Amino acid sequence: MSEGEGVSGKRGLERRELDILALERRGFAGPGAKERAIREELGLAPVRYYQLLNALIDDERALACDPVTVNRLRRVREGRRGER
């Protein structure tokens, strides 16, 4: 186990949280590909996935673990809020 990595994963994140961040780093080709991956790889309904993702990108542990992905997701979310 590396420095800063506890029993539950990098910087205190649970395995599912790490898996969500990993899925967000990937690119998906074609409509429905991401939702299919969410169901097949994580065993989650897309609605639940996005609920967990939104909570995760507000979590400072996630920011410490993967700042590039979390900051990108925060920018995307803020952009969408500005469109409303």
N, C-alpha and C positions, 0 to 999 in steps of 0.2 A: 504494500500500500504506500502510495507516495505522500509527501507532505501535504497537509490540507485535505486529505481524503479520509473520511471516516468510514465506519462500517456500512453506512447507507449510500456511499458513493462520493463523487467529487464534491467537495465543499458542502457536504450535508444534504445533497439532493438525493431523492429516492431514484431507484432504477427507472420507474415510469417517467419521471421528470426528465431524466437524462435521455430516455428514448424519444420523448416529445421534442427536445431540442435537436436531437440527431435527425429526426424526420424533417424538421424545419430547415435544416441545412441543405437538404436534398432538393434537386429540381425535379419537376414532374412534367411529363409530356402528355398532352391530351386531356380532354375534360374527364373528370371523374377519377383520374389516376391517384391523386392525393387521397381522396375519400376512400378509395379501395385499399390503399396502403394503411390508412388509419384503422380500418376495420380488420384487415388481415394480419397486420403486424402488431398492432397494439390491442386489438380486441375491444375497441371503443366505438361507440356511435360518434359520427362526426360532430354532432351538437355538443356532446360531453367533452370531446377532444378540445374543441375551441373554448369551452368554459375553463378547462384546466390550463390551456395555453395562455389565456388572458390573465389568469391568476399568476401563472409562472413568470410572465414577462414583467410583472410588478415585484417579483421576489428578488431581493438583493443577492441571494445565494446564486440564482441563475445568472445574474449579471456578472458576478465574480467568476463563474464557471465558463461562460461563453459570451463575452461582451459583444462580439461582432454580431452574432445572431440576435441577441436580446435587443441591442440598440437598433438593429434593422427592423425588427418586429415592432418596437415602440414607435419608430418613425412612420411605418405603414399604418399603424393604428391611429396615430395622431392625424395623419393625412385623411384617413377615412372619417374621423370625427369632424374634421374641417369641412368635409363635403356635405354634411348633414344640415 
